[in-house]
Amino acid sequence: MTGMGRLSGVILAAAGLLICGIAGAFLLSGISAGRVSTPGAILGFGLAMVVVLPLVGGGVFLAVRGRQEATEYAQVAKQKKVLNMVLAQGQVRIAEVALELGATRDQVEDDVRDLVGKGLFSGAINWKDGILYSREASKMKQDQKCPNCGGQLQLAGKGVIKCPFCGSEVFLSQ
């Protein structure tokens, strides 16, 4: 879908440039043959620009927007893969996720934080050891035990419970 926006933009811009070229060639041939005066050619070129500029401008806009959408789609696909890895394995090391995605640990951590912020990840994260845990939010609320060390969890913020023993953070979806 995003490729269509970029392709449409390129086609519109090319059509605008083609129309500009045809109009310019037509007007120059009219001037050289003596059928069109210079002021008439300038007026004709100005009128052609009324059609050409919106086509080229719209084409450039669609091409740039299509590129942005492709980048956003790639980011969403990467985050979906992170979630699927955690859900499928129950727990996964951030280093393994980074290796699988061809990303750095910092990029994966940023993706996880983004998923937490969007309310899409509920589970536990041991930042120090770099482990992501998949847990049901209701189970975490009931037993209040750290999935990493078994210690008693403490409320650390809205939707965040922290283990004072190992530093793991448990994120609960609303």
ABEGO torsion letter per residue (X at the ends): XAAAAAAAAAAAAAAAAAAAAAAAAAAAAAAAAGABBAAAAAAAAAAAAAAAAAAAAAAAAAAAAAAAAAAAAAAAAAAAAAAAAAAAAGBBBAAAAAAAAGBBAAAAAAAAAAAAAAGABBEBBBAAAGBBBBBBAAAAAAAGBBAAAGBBBBBAEBGBBBBAAAGBBBBBBX
